[in-house]
Amino acid sequence: MTGLKAGYDKLMEHGWLPWMSCQPQVNTCIPKMGEYCASSESSAAAYINTIIGARTNRESPINTVYCAYTGCLPKYGTHLDENRAAKCIVELDDETRDNMQGAGDWAALGACLAEKAENRIMAVLNLPKKMGPTATKQIVSACSPA
Amino acid sequence: MNDPIMHLMGYTPESPTLEAAFKGKMPKNPERFTVTMDDVVEMFRHINNIAPAPGPERAKPVDIVIFGCPVATFEEVREVARLVKGKKVKPG
């Protein structure tokens, strides 16, 4: 705990803005479409790529800190178009599409999608017309690689 | 899912069409899977450790409730507030 505090104090000295949230992309630090980002939080990375349309890998925490200090990051992985292409299709049947309510349902749906697509990037069809940030957050979080 | 991206058609900005989601390299017969309500119900029970679903008469008391992970959206916080409003939580 002492080490953690010392670390935080140093970061503050360097002008960091610690925001105790694992969803900074919806409340503090919101990337824009097409921007390159470094996120070491898995569900945040998935949300940034999928819903916001900015580009990030699920970066290692060490890389993320280097990136914050230097403003540079190698362009690799999910930054590149060819690594963002869908490889399979997962479809919801109409009953599923019409009966999703509440955060728990969305999380379960997300986990189902991930189970079907295994380790491939998927395109998901037949989603409900109106999903808010809770729905999309739960889906991508349940899918995202840890 | 190994890569932190998926294409939610109708939501993912860079994928207005299926062709765009496949980045122009869509095979003739891409692999297709369907998610049914049964899948979702089974998954819901699995991730909530309800196996098989006990039903209200066999429900066990809950010791700890955790909200979030990832952190809740404002919408979720409001929903939790609505659910606990006027109710007492167990002391301790």
gemmi code that builds the backbone of each chain (N, CA, C; Angstrom):
import gemmi

chains = {
    "A": [
        ("MET", (0.837, -1.206, 0.000), (0.000, 0.000, 0.000), (0.875, 1.262, 0.000)),
        ("THR", (1.965, 1.228, 0.794), (2.869, 2.388, 0.851), (3.487, 2.624, -0.528)),
        ("GLY", (3.877, 1.519, -1.165), (4.488, 1.618, -2.487), (3.513, 2.224, -3.476)),
        ("LEU", (2.272, 1.790, -3.392), (1.234, 2.277, -4.293), (1.046, 3.782, -4.123)),
        ("LYS", (1.013, 4.199, -2.854), (0.782, 5.612, -2.566), (1.944, 6.458, -3.071)),
        ("ALA", (3.165, 5.948, -2.823), (4.352, 6.665, -3.289), (4.296, 6.815, -4.814)),
        ("GLY", (3.878, 5.731, -5.474), (3.750, 5.757, -6.937), (2.761, 6.818, -7.384)),
        ("TYR", (1.628, 6.837, -6.742), (0.585, 7.813, -7.111), (1.064, 9.243, -6.874)),
        ("ASP", (1.738, 9.445, -5.719), (2.227, 10.791, -5.406), (3.176, 11.278, -6.493)),
        ("LYS", (4.070, 10.378, -6.936), (5.044, 10.748, -7.975), (4.310, 11.114, -9.280)),
        ("LEU", (3.315, 10.297, -9.625), (2.576, 10.562, -10.861), (1.886, 11.922, -10.799)),
        ("MET", (1.337, 12.231, -9.609), (0.661, 13.520, -9.431), (1.655, 14.671, -9.623)),
        ("GLU", (2.876, 14.473, -9.071), (3.927, 15.483, -9.223), (4.212, 15.757, -10.685)),
        ("HIS", (4.091, 14.680, -11.492), (4.375, 14.813, -12.914), (3.162, 15.319, -13.701)),
        ("GLY", (2.113, 15.650, -12.977), (0.960, 16.232, -13.665), (-0.067, 15.232, -14.148)),
        ("TRP", (-0.032, 14.024, -13.638), (-1.035, 13.035, -14.034), (-2.376, 13.375, -13.399)),
        ("LEU", (-3.416, 12.918, -14.039), (-4.747, 13.084, -13.478), (-5.304, 11.706, -13.162)),
        ("PRO", (-5.146, 11.270, -11.913), (-5.650, 9.928, -11.608), (-7.170, 9.963, -11.503)),
        ("TRP", (-7.818, 9.130, -12.247), (-9.264, 9.068, -12.202), (-9.608, 7.627, -11.883)),
        ("MET", (-10.167, 7.391, -10.717), (-10.324, 6.018, -10.248), (-11.503, 5.331, -10.937)),
        ("SER", (-11.359, 5.135, -12.203), (-12.432, 4.496, -12.957), (-11.817, 3.549, -13.963)),
        ("CYS", (-12.451, 2.406, -14.173), (-11.967, 1.533, -15.237), (-12.784, 1.770, -16.508)),
        ("GLN", (-13.586, 2.832, -16.516), (-14.314, 3.203, -17.729), (-14.064, 4.673, -18.074)),
        ("PRO", (-12.782, 5.093, -18.130), (-12.526, 6.519, -18.378), (-13.062, 6.973, -19.735)),
        ("GLN", (-13.235, 6.024, -20.662), (-13.664, 6.417, -22.009), (-15.108, 6.899, -22.061)),
        ("VAL", (-15.890, 6.657, -21.000), (-17.249, 7.173, -21.004), (-17.421, 8.387, -20.090)),
        ("ASN", (-16.415, 8.685, -19.260), (-16.646, 9.805, -18.351), (-15.529, 10.827, -18.226)),
        ("THR", (-14.298, 10.508, -18.565), (-13.244, 11.501, -18.367), (-12.444, 11.778, -19.622)),
        ("CYS", (-11.875, 10.709, -20.144), (-10.891, 10.865, -21.206), (-11.482, 10.195, -22.441)),
        ("ILE", (-12.241, 10.962, -23.209), (-13.025, 10.354, -24.283), (-12.315, 10.534, -25.631)),
        ("PRO", (-11.830, 9.433, -26.212), (-11.123, 9.559, -27.486), (-12.109, 9.896, -28.615)),
        ("LYS", (-11.548, 10.384, -29.722), (-12.375, 10.668, -30.890), (-12.155, 9.593, -31.948)),
        ("MET", (-13.089, 9.491, -32.861), (-12.997, 8.478, -33.915), (-11.670, 8.609, -34.673)),
        ("GLY", (-11.017, 7.494, -34.890), (-9.794, 7.471, -35.677), (-8.536, 7.781, -34.879)),
        ("GLU", (-8.670, 8.257, -33.661), (-7.496, 8.566, -32.848), (-6.782, 7.286, -32.415)),
        ("TYR", (-5.481, 7.403, -32.189), (-4.726, 6.278, -31.649), (-4.596, 6.453, -30.144)),
        ("CYS", (-4.875, 5.409, -29.401), (-4.864, 5.506, -27.940), (-4.063, 4.341, -27.365)),
        ("ALA", (-3.779, 4.441, -26.077), (-3.164, 3.326, -25.364), (-4.006, 3.044, -24.133)),
        ("SER", (-4.680, 1.922, -24.120), (-5.481, 1.544, -22.963), (-4.971, 0.227, -22.417)),
        ("SER", (-4.705, 0.198, -21.123), (-4.290, -1.079, -20.549), (-5.463, -1.733, -19.824)),
        ("GLU", (-6.653, -1.193, -20.028), (-7.841, -1.812, -19.427), (-8.566, -2.533, -20.544)),
        ("SER", (-8.865, -3.805, -20.324), (-9.341, -4.629, -21.433), (-10.704, -4.197, -21.959)),
        ("SER", (-11.667, -3.975, -21.075), (-12.994, -3.639, -21.570), (-13.007, -2.221, -22.130)),
        ("ALA", (-12.152, -1.345, -21.570), (-12.042, 0.008, -22.108), (-11.484, -0.049, -23.524)),
        ("ALA", (-10.473, -0.904, -23.736), (-9.884, -1.044, -25.074), (-10.947, -1.506, -26.065)),
        ("ALA", (-11.741, -2.498, -25.659), (-12.771, -3.019, -26.553), (-13.828, -1.954, -26.844)),
        ("TYR", (-14.173, -1.170, -25.849), (-15.186, -0.116, -26.030), (-14.653, 0.975, -26.967)),
        ("ILE", (-13.394, 1.348, -26.768), (-12.784, 2.400, -27.584), (-12.759, 1.974, -29.056)),
        ("ASN", (-12.374, 0.738, -29.323), (-12.323, 0.255, -30.711), (-13.710, 0.066, -31.298)),
        ("THR", (-14.608, -0.512, -30.503), (-15.891, -0.961, -31.041), (-16.914, 0.162, -31.123)),
        ("ILE", (-17.040, 0.931, -30.061), (-18.124, 1.920, -29.999), (-17.643, 3.315, -30.377)),
        ("ILE", (-16.448, 3.687, -29.952), (-15.973, 5.039, -30.234), (-15.328, 5.119, -31.616)),
        ("GLY", (-14.682, 4.019, -32.028), (-14.062, 4.033, -33.350), (-12.646, 4.572, -33.333)),
        ("ALA", (-12.088, 4.800, -32.126), (-10.664, 5.119, -32.030), (-9.905, 3.786, -32.016)),
        ("ARG", (-8.568, 3.850, -32.021), (-7.807, 2.609, -32.161), (-6.859, 2.393, -31.001)),
        ("THR", (-6.993, 1.276, -30.359), (-6.066, 0.947, -29.280), (-5.868, -0.556, -29.206)),
        ("ASN", (-4.678, -0.955, -28.757), (-4.481, -2.347, -28.385), (-4.824, -2.490, -26.921)),
        ("ARG", (-4.930, -3.726, -26.463), (-4.985, -3.941, -25.026), (-3.525, -3.925, -24.621)),
        ("GLU", (-3.059, -2.733, -24.272), (-1.637, -2.467, -24.087), (-1.175, -2.976, -22.728)),
        ("SER", (0.110, -3.300, -22.623), (0.611, -3.670, -21.296), (0.717, -2.381, -20.469)),
        ("PRO", (0.525, -2.492, -19.154), (0.584, -1.284, -18.316), (1.909, -0.539, -18.451)),
        ("ILE", (3.009, -1.286, -18.644), (4.320, -0.640, -18.771), (4.351, 0.223, -20.029)),
        ("ASN", (3.900, -0.359, -21.157), (3.846, 0.393, -22.413), (3.010, 1.650, -22.269)),
        ("THR", (1.892, 1.506, -21.554), (0.961, 2.631, -21.437), (1.619, 3.802, -20.728)),
        ("VAL", (2.411, 3.484, -19.688), (3.109, 4.542, -18.964), (4.165, 5.191, -19.858)),
        ("TYR", (4.931, 4.379, -20.603), (5.907, 4.943, -21.543), (5.209, 5.854, -22.539)),
        ("CYS", (4.064, 5.377, -23.017), (3.319, 6.116, -24.023), (2.842, 7.457, -23.471)),
        ("ALA", (2.400, 7.444, -22.201), (1.920, 8.687, -21.594), (3.050, 9.714, -21.493)),
        ("TYR", (4.260, 9.231, -21.173), (5.381, 10.168, -21.024), (5.919, 10.649, -22.359)),
        ("THR", (5.978, 9.749, -23.343), (6.632, 10.116, -24.604), (5.642, 10.580, -25.667)),
        ("GLY", (4.398, 10.174, -25.534), (3.415, 10.482, -26.574), (3.601, 9.613, -27.794)),
        ("CYS", (4.429, 8.584, -27.695), (4.682, 7.698, -28.837), (4.310, 6.264, -28.493)),
        ("LEU", (3.944, 5.532, -29.523), (3.611, 4.126, -29.338), (3.810, 3.433, -30.680)),
        ("PRO", (4.399, 2.233, -30.696), (4.521, 1.542, -31.980), (3.135, 1.293, -32.576)),
        ("LYS", (3.062, 1.409, -33.906), (1.778, 1.157, -34.576), (1.726, -0.322, -34.910)),
        ("TYR", (0.930, -1.048, -34.210), (0.897, -2.500, -34.398), (-0.467, -3.028, -33.958)),
        ("GLY", (-0.675, -4.308, -34.166), (-1.876, -4.975, -33.668), (-3.162, -4.332, -34.150)),
        ("THR", (-4.029, -4.036, -33.208), (-5.365, -3.516, -33.532), (-5.333, -2.090, -34.092)),
        ("HIS", (-4.147, -1.446, -34.096), (-4.053, -0.141, -34.759), (-4.211, -0.298, -36.266)),
        ("LEU", (-3.822, -1.449, -36.782), (-3.766, -1.648, -38.243), (-5.079, -2.213, -38.773)),
        ("ASP", (-5.468, -1.678, -39.933), (-6.721, -2.106, -40.564), (-6.855, -3.619, -40.676)),
        ("GLU", (-5.772, -4.264, -41.140), (-5.881, -5.704, -41.413), (-6.141, -6.515, -40.151)),
        ("ASN", (-5.814, -5.951, -39.002), (-6.071, -6.677, -37.755), (-7.395, -6.300, -37.110)),
        ("ARG", (-8.177, -5.511, -37.833), (-9.478, -5.105, -37.307), (-10.630, -5.748, -38.068)),
        ("ALA", (-10.288, -6.538, -39.086), (-11.342, -7.091, -39.944), (-12.105, -8.210, -39.246)),
        ("ALA", (-13.413, -8.237, -39.476), (-14.227, -9.330, -38.948), (-13.872, -10.619, -39.672)),
        ("LYS", (-13.986, -11.740, -38.948), (-13.661, -13.039, -39.536), (-14.878, -13.964, -39.531)),
        ("CYS", (-15.902, -13.625, -38.794), (-17.102, -14.453, -38.760), (-18.305, -13.590, -38.373)),
        ("ILE", (-19.476, -14.182, -38.524), (-20.713, -13.451, -38.221), (-21.441, -14.142, -37.082)),
        ("VAL", (-21.881, -13.372, -36.117), (-22.746, -13.929, -35.075), (-24.057, -13.148, -35.114)),
        ("GLU", (-25.147, -13.890, -35.134), (-26.446, -13.270, -35.309), (-27.308, -13.535, -34.081)),
        ("LEU", (-28.118, -12.560, -33.703), (-29.086, -12.791, -32.622), (-30.386, -13.254, -33.263)),
        ("ASP", (-31.069, -14.222, -32.641), (-32.397, -14.511, -33.190), (-33.368, -13.446, -32.667)),
        ("ASP", (-34.537, -13.368, -33.284), (-35.443, -12.250, -32.992), (-35.898, -12.244, -31.540)),
        ("GLU", (-36.093, -13.445, -30.980), (-36.534, -13.536, -29.590), (-35.493, -12.897, -28.663)),
        ("THR", (-34.225, -13.212, -28.903), (-33.146, -12.649, -28.081), (-33.101, -11.133, -28.241)),
        ("ARG", (-33.175, -10.678, -29.495), (-33.099, -9.239, -29.769), (-34.182, -8.469, -29.008)),
        ("ASP", (-35.379, -9.057, -28.921), (-36.515, -8.330, -28.346), (-36.646, -8.486, -26.834)),
        ("ASN", (-35.831, -9.348, -26.222), (-36.047, -9.611, -24.792), (-34.881, -9.255, -23.873)),
        ("MET", (-33.962, -8.445, -24.362), (-32.833, -8.060, -23.516), (-33.235, -6.884, -22.635)),
        ("GLN", (-33.101, -7.060, -21.319), (-33.396, -5.956, -20.399), (-32.352, -5.956, -19.300)),
        ("GLY", (-31.881, -4.804, -18.957), (-31.008, -4.714, -17.790), (-29.587, -5.177, -18.047)),
        ("ALA", (-28.683, -4.675, -17.205), (-27.255, -4.885, -17.398), (-26.875, -6.366, -17.402)),
        ("GLY", (-27.512, -7.159, -16.546), (-27.176, -8.580, -16.437), (-27.419, -9.322, -17.743)),
        ("ASP", (-28.529, -9.000, -18.402), (-28.851, -9.635, -19.682), (-27.806, -9.298, -20.742)),
        ("TRP", (-27.418, -8.016, -20.751), (-26.430, -7.601, -21.761), (-25.109, -8.308, -21.544)),
        ("ALA", (-24.713, -8.452, -20.287), (-23.449, -9.136, -19.988), (-23.522, -10.595, -20.432)),
        ("ALA", (-24.661, -11.248, -20.140), (-24.819, -12.649, -20.543), (-24.788, -12.765, -22.063)),
        ("LEU", (-25.428, -11.810, -22.749), (-25.414, -11.820, -24.213), (-23.994, -11.670, -24.739)),
        ("GLY", (-23.247, -10.734, -24.134), (-21.862, -10.524, -24.550), (-21.038, -11.790, -24.405)),
        ("ALA", (-21.221, -12.476, -23.280), (-20.468, -13.713, -23.042), (-20.853, -14.778, -24.066)),
        ("CYS", (-22.131, -14.832, -24.435), (-22.587, -15.790, -25.456), (-21.915, -15.505, -26.802)),
        ("LEU", (-21.857, -14.221, -27.157), (-21.230, -13.839, -28.430), (-19.781, -14.306, -28.442)),
        ("ALA", (-19.075, -14.029, -27.337), (-17.666, -14.392, -27.256), (-17.483, -15.901, -27.353)),
        ("GLU", (-18.407, -16.637, -26.748), (-18.310, -18.096, -26.773), (-18.487, -18.628, -28.194)),
        ("LYS", (-19.419, -18.023, -28.931), (-19.672, -18.473, -30.316), (-18.484, -18.166, -31.220)),
        ("ALA", (-17.956, -16.942, -31.098), (-16.906, -16.517, -32.029), (-15.539, -17.049, -31.621)),
        ("GLU", (-15.430, -17.599, -30.435), (-14.149, -18.054, -29.879), (-13.109, -16.945, -29.994)),
        ("ASN", (-11.978, -17.211, -30.696), (-10.954, -16.163, -30.697), (-10.951, -15.314, -31.967)),
        ("ARG", (-12.069, -15.368, -32.716), (-12.121, -14.572, -33.947), (-12.803, -13.227, -33.712)),
        ("ILE", (-12.477, -12.271, -34.556), (-13.190, -10.993, -34.524), (-14.528, -11.214, -35.215)),
        ("MET", (-15.603, -10.740, -34.595), (-16.928, -11.038, -35.157), (-17.663, -9.776, -35.595)),
        ("ALA", (-18.578, -9.988, -36.533), (-19.554, -8.951, -36.854), (-20.874, -9.437, -36.278)),
        ("VAL", (-21.536, -8.596, -35.493), (-22.758, -9.032, -34.813), (-23.969, -8.421, -35.500)),
        ("LEU", (-24.873, -9.281, -35.933), (-26.058, -8.828, -36.666), (-27.313, -8.954, -35.819)),
        ("ASN", (-28.341, -8.212, -36.262), (-29.667, -8.265, -35.648), (-29.674, -7.794, -34.193)),
        ("LEU", (-28.936, -6.729, -33.926), (-28.946, -6.150, -32.576), (-30.173, -5.250, -32.439)),
        ("PRO", (-30.613, -5.003, -31.195), (-31.734, -4.078, -31.018), (-31.388, -2.693, -31.575)),
        ("LYS", (-32.411, -1.965, -31.970), (-32.196, -0.648, -32.602), (-31.589, 0.364, -31.639)),
        ("LYS", (-32.023, 0.317, -30.374), (-31.532, 1.326, -29.440), (-30.826, 0.683, -28.263)),
        ("MET", (-29.510, 0.778, -28.258), (-28.751, 0.309, -27.093), (-27.998, 1.513, -26.536)),
        ("GLY", (-28.127, 1.741, -25.254), (-27.438, 2.860, -24.611), (-26.035, 2.468, -24.198)),
        ("PRO", (-25.324, 3.354, -23.507), (-23.959, 3.052, -23.081), (-23.872, 1.853, -22.140)),
        ("THR", (-24.907, 1.625, -21.339), (-24.857, 0.467, -20.436), (-24.856, -0.824, -21.244)),
        ("ALA", (-25.755, -0.905, -22.215), (-25.856, -2.116, -23.032), (-24.567, -2.378, -23.785)),
        ("THR", (-24.058, -1.346, -24.475), (-22.851, -1.572, -25.271), (-21.656, -1.852, -24.365)),
        ("LYS", (-21.592, -1.164, -23.231), (-20.485, -1.406, -22.300), (-20.498, -2.846, -21.815)),
        ("GLN", (-21.688, -3.333, -21.418), (-21.782, -4.698, -20.898), (-21.420, -5.724, -21.967)),
        ("ILE", (-21.889, -5.506, -23.189), (-21.588, -6.477, -24.253), (-20.083, -6.550, -24.502)),
        ("VAL", (-19.455, -5.394, -24.750), (-18.028, -5.451, -25.074), (-17.181, -5.890, -23.871)),
        ("SER", (-17.626, -5.548, -22.659), (-16.847, -5.971, -21.483), (-16.871, -7.481, -21.329)),
        ("ALA", (-18.066, -8.067, -21.531), (-18.174, -9.515, -21.354), (-17.389, -10.239, -22.433)),
        ("CYS", (-17.205, -9.599, -23.575), (-16.462, -10.212, -24.687), (-14.961, -10.001, -24.587)),
        ("SER", (-14.553, -8.912, -23.928), (-13.179, -8.464, -24.111), (-12.176, -9.413, -23.488)),
        ("PRO", (-11.000, -9.521, -24.132), (-9.954, -10.380, -23.579), (-9.435, -9.780, -22.280)),
        ("ALA", (-9.231, -10.594, -21.281), (-8.852, -10.079, -19.959), (-7.490, -9.408, -19.985)),
    ],
    "B": [
        ("MET", (-12.766, -14.050, -27.816), (-12.272, -12.877, -28.529), (-10.851, -12.556, -28.073)),
        ("ASN", (-9.912, -12.603, -28.992), (-8.521, -12.331, -28.633), (-8.162, -10.867, -28.780)),
        ("ASP", (-8.801, -10.204, -29.757), (-8.485, -8.811, -30.033), (-9.570, -7.932, -29.427)),
        ("PRO", (-9.181, -6.783, -28.914), (-10.185, -5.958, -28.233), (-11.074, -5.199, -29.213)),
        ("ILE", (-11.645, -5.897, -30.156), (-12.563, -5.236, -31.088), (-13.612, -6.225, -31.582)),
        ("MET", (-14.809, -5.739, -31.760), (-15.854, -6.500, -32.431), (-16.653, -5.498, -33.254)),
        ("HIS", (-17.432, -5.996, -34.185), (-18.202, -5.074, -35.022), (-19.677, -5.245, -34.690)),
        ("LEU", (-20.205, -4.320, -33.893), (-21.625, -4.370, -33.565), (-22.340, -3.589, -34.669)),
        ("MET", (-22.975, -4.300, -35.568), (-23.533, -3.642, -36.742), (-24.633, -2.674, -36.322)),
        ("GLY", (-24.475, -1.424, -36.765), (-25.401, -0.369, -36.368), (-24.797, 0.510, -35.276)),
        ("TYR", (-23.687, 0.087, -34.692), (-23.068, 0.837, -33.595), (-21.601, 1.161, -33.866)),
        ("THR", (-20.867, 0.210, -34.437), (-19.441, 0.440, -34.666), (-19.266, 1.427, -35.820)),
        ("PRO", (-18.659, 2.604, -35.536), (-18.642, 3.655, -36.562), (-17.927, 3.261, -37.851)),
        ("GLU", (-16.857, 2.466, -37.743), (-16.108, 2.168, -38.961), (-16.767, 1.059, -39.798)),
        ("SER", (-17.862, 0.499, -39.318), (-18.497, -0.613, -40.018), (-19.970, -0.357, -40.333)),
        ("PRO", (-20.234, 0.582, -41.251), (-21.634, 0.818, -41.611), (-22.234, -0.365, -42.364)),
        ("THR", (-21.390, -1.139, -43.045), (-21.880, -2.311, -43.772), (-21.062, -3.537, -43.363)),
        ("LEU", (-21.593, -4.704, -43.695), (-20.896, -5.951, -43.393), (-19.573, -6.008, -44.169)),
        ("GLU", (-19.634, -5.530, -45.413), (-18.434, -5.479, -46.262), (-17.329, -4.669, -45.563)),
        ("ALA", (-17.714, -3.544, -44.977), (-16.741, -2.691, -44.275), (-16.195, -3.397, -43.035)),
        ("ALA", (-17.045, -4.150, -42.337), (-16.602, -4.867, -41.138), (-15.539, -5.900, -41.497)),
        ("PHE", (-15.683, -6.509, -42.690), (-14.698, -7.503, -43.143), (-13.537, -6.838, -43.878)),
        ("LYS", (-13.522, -5.514, -43.891), (-12.479, -4.713, -44.565), (-12.325, -5.128, -46.025)),
        ("GLY", (-13.441, -5.349, -46.676), (-13.432, -5.666, -48.107), (-12.989, -7.081, -48.438)),
        ("LYS", (-12.761, -7.904, -47.401), (-12.290, -9.272, -47.679), (-13.297, -10.290, -47.176)),
        ("MET", (-14.557, -10.045, -47.485), (-15.587, -10.945, -46.987), (-15.640, -12.209, -47.836)),
        ("PRO", (-15.471, -13.378, -47.212), (-15.567, -14.615, -47.994), (-17.005, -14.841, -48.481)),
        ("LYS", (-17.159, -15.722, -49.476), (-18.502, -15.988, -50.025), (-19.445, -16.493, -48.942)),
        ("ASN", (-18.962, -17.467, -48.187), (-19.789, -18.014, -47.107), (-19.097, -17.866, -45.766)),
        ("PRO", (-19.157, -16.673, -45.183), (-18.489, -16.509, -43.895), (-19.149, -17.397, -42.845)),
        ("GLU", (-18.348, -17.821, -41.882), (-18.911, -18.647, -40.792), (-19.982, -17.862, -40.066)),
        ("ARG", (-21.123, -18.493, -39.829), (-22.242, -17.813, -39.163), (-22.662, -18.600, -37.947)),
        ("PHE", (-22.927, -17.893, -36.878), (-23.445, -18.524, -35.655), (-24.684, -17.761, -35.213)),
        ("THR", (-25.576, -18.450, -34.509), (-26.770, -17.773, -34.011), (-26.814, -17.876, -32.493)),
        ("VAL", (-27.156, -16.770, -31.848), (-27.354, -16.775, -30.399), (-28.852, -16.843, -30.130)),
        ("THR", (-29.272, -17.819, -29.333), (-30.695, -17.953, -29.001), (-30.924, -17.531, -27.550)),
        ("MET", (-32.178, -17.390, -27.206), (-32.535, -17.012, -25.837), (-32.060, -18.093, -24.854)),
        ("ASP", (-32.121, -19.357, -25.270), (-31.652, -20.445, -24.403), (-30.168, -20.262, -24.065)),
        ("ASP", (-29.381, -19.883, -25.077), (-27.953, -19.646, -24.846), (-27.760, -18.570, -23.791)),
        ("VAL", (-28.533, -17.477, -23.940), (-28.361, -16.336, -23.038), (-28.770, -16.715, -21.612)),
        ("VAL", (-29.889, -17.437, -21.487), (-30.367, -17.839, -20.151), (-29.341, -18.759, -19.495)),
        ("GLU", (-28.825, -19.715, -20.268), (-27.838, -20.643, -19.719), (-26.581, -19.892, -19.278)),
        ("MET", (-26.139, -18.938, -20.114), (-24.948, -18.148, -19.787), (-25.190, -17.292, -18.548)),
        ("PHE", (-26.386, -16.722, -18.466), (-26.737, -15.890, -17.305), (-26.599, -16.706, -16.018)),
        ("ARG", (-27.121, -17.939, -16.063), (-27.026, -18.804, -14.873), (-25.585, -19.175, -14.583)),
        ("HIS", (-24.848, -19.423, -15.655), (-23.449, -19.826, -15.490), (-22.631, -18.710, -14.851)),
        ("ILE", (-22.740, -17.471, -15.406), (-21.890, -16.407, -14.867), (-22.362, -15.946, -13.496)),
        ("ASN", (-23.615, -16.249, -13.144), (-24.086, -15.891, -11.813), (-24.048, -17.079, -10.847)),
        ("ASN", (-23.394, -18.164, -11.276), (-23.268, -19.361, -10.439), (-24.609, -19.929, -9.995)),
        ("ILE", (-25.615, -19.860, -10.859), (-26.904, -20.462, -10.531), (-26.993, -21.721, -11.393)),
        ("ALA", (-26.640, -22.861, -10.840), (-26.663, -24.062, -11.675), (-27.104, -25.261, -10.844)),
        ("PRO", (-28.267, -25.812, -11.064), (-29.320, -25.266, -11.914), (-30.034, -24.135, -11.178)),
        ("ALA", (-30.857, -23.396, -11.897), (-31.525, -22.248, -11.286), (-32.313, -22.691, -10.061)),
        ("PRO", (-32.027, -22.131, -8.858), (-32.656, -22.627, -7.641), (-34.118, -22.209, -7.485)),
        ("GLY", (-34.508, -21.103, -8.068), (-35.877, -20.621, -7.856), (-35.990, -19.965, -6.504)),
        ("PRO", (-37.000, -19.124, -6.299), (-37.088, -18.325, -5.070), (-37.175, -19.164, -3.798)),
        ("GLU", (-37.817, -20.347, -3.865), (-37.997, -21.135, -2.630), (-36.684, -21.731, -2.129)),
        ("ARG", (-35.727, -21.932, -3.050), (-34.447, -22.503, -2.620), (-33.313, -21.480, -2.640)),
        ("ALA", (-33.685, -20.222, -2.805), (-32.660, -19.183, -2.885), (-31.909, -19.074, -1.565)),
        ("LYS", (-30.602, -18.894, -1.661), (-29.792, -18.773, -0.451), (-29.547, -17.306, -0.147)),
        ("PRO", (-29.361, -16.971, 1.145), (-29.075, -15.564, 1.453), (-27.742, -15.135, 0.845)),
        ("VAL", (-27.680, -13.893, 0.449), (-26.478, -13.357, -0.181), (-25.631, -12.665, 0.881)),
        ("ASP", (-24.325, -12.903, 0.869), (-23.442, -12.268, 1.852), (-22.880, -10.941, 1.351)),
        ("ILE", (-22.459, -10.948, 0.107), (-21.798, -9.743, -0.422), (-22.407, -9.404, -1.777)),
        ("VAL", (-22.671, -8.140, -1.997), (-23.112, -7.685, -3.324), (-22.103, -6.667, -3.817)),
        ("ILE", (-21.621, -6.874, -5.031), (-20.645, -5.941, -5.598), (-21.261, -5.315, -6.846)),
        ("PHE", (-21.183, -4.000, -6.958), (-21.639, -3.331, -8.171), (-20.433, -2.975, -9.024)),
        ("GLY", (-20.604, -3.144, -10.290), (-19.546, -2.686, -11.177), (-18.626, -3.800, -11.619)),
        ("CYS", (-17.494, -3.431, -12.109), (-16.495, -4.261, -12.775), (-17.025, -4.708, -14.132)),
        ("PRO", (-16.863, -3.915, -15.170), (-16.303, -2.566, -15.067), (-17.244, -1.599, -14.360)),
        ("VAL", (-16.657, -0.480, -13.937), (-17.379, 0.540, -13.184), (-18.736, 0.838, -13.823)),
        ("ALA", (-19.751, 1.020, -12.963), (-21.112, 1.210, -13.451), (-21.284, 2.536, -14.193)),
        ("THR", (-22.173, 2.520, -15.175), (-22.546, 3.773, -15.842), (-23.554, 4.497, -14.952)),
        ("PHE", (-23.825, 5.758, -15.255), (-24.793, 6.518, -14.464), (-26.155, 5.823, -14.474)),
        ("GLU", (-26.490, 5.267, -15.630), (-27.750, 4.543, -15.774), (-27.831, 3.376, -14.778)),
        ("GLU", (-26.731, 2.646, -14.640), (-26.705, 1.502, -13.722), (-26.772, 1.957, -12.267)),
        ("VAL", (-26.078, 3.055, -11.962), (-26.097, 3.578, -10.588), (-27.532, 3.953, -10.230)),
        ("ARG", (-28.222, 4.575, -11.186), (-29.607, 4.980, -10.938), (-30.502, 3.763, -10.714)),
        ("GLU", (-30.254, 2.716, -11.495), (-31.043, 1.490, -11.362), (-30.836, 0.856, -9.984)),
        ("VAL", (-29.569, 0.811, -9.546), (-29.276, 0.250, -8.220), (-29.947, 1.101, -7.140)),
        ("ALA", (-29.874, 2.422, -7.292), (-30.494, 3.324, -6.319), (-32.001, 3.062, -6.260)),
        ("ARG", (-32.605, 2.829, -7.418), (-34.047, 2.562, -7.467), (-34.368, 1.251, -6.726)),
        ("LEU", (-33.510, 0.261, -6.912), (-33.763, -1.044, -6.294), (-33.611, -1.034, -4.777)),
        ("VAL", (-32.682, -0.231, -4.267), (-32.453, -0.251, -2.820), (-33.201, 0.861, -2.091)),
        ("LYS", (-33.867, 1.727, -2.813), (-34.535, 2.879, -2.196), (-35.570, 2.414, -1.157)),
        ("GLY", (-35.479, 2.958, 0.053), (-36.436, 2.630, 1.102), (-36.186, 1.280, 1.753)),
        ("LYS", (-35.152, 0.554, 1.297), (-34.870, -0.761, 1.884), (-33.641, -0.681, 2.768)),
        ("LYS", (-33.601, -1.581, 3.726), (-32.448, -1.619, 4.636), (-31.490, -2.706, 4.172)),
        ("VAL", (-30.208, -2.425, 4.269), (-29.245, -3.493, 4.021), (-28.846, -4.089, 5.365)),
        ("LYS", (-28.374, -5.347, 5.304), (-28.000, -6.051, 6.509), (-26.833, -5.342, 7.198)),
        ("PRO", (-26.878, -5.169, 8.517), (-25.734, -4.523, 9.173), (-24.475, -5.388, 9.062)),
        ("GLY", (-23.315, -4.747, 9.142), (-22.055, -5.487, 9.041), (-21.707, -5.560, 7.644)),
    ],
}
model = gemmi.Model(1)
for chain_id, residues in chains.items():
    chain = gemmi.Chain(chain_id)
    for i, (resn, *xyz) in enumerate(residues, 1):
        res = gemmi.Residue()
        res.name, res.seqid = resn, gemmi.SeqId(i, " ")
        for name, pos in zip(("N", "CA", "C"), xyz):
            atom = gemmi.Atom()
            atom.name, atom.element = name, gemmi.Element(name[0])
            atom.pos, atom.b_iso = gemmi.Position(*pos), 0.0
            res.add_atom(atom)
        chain.add_residue(res)
    model.add_chain(chain)
structure = gemmi.Structure()
structure.add_model(model)
structure.setup_entities()
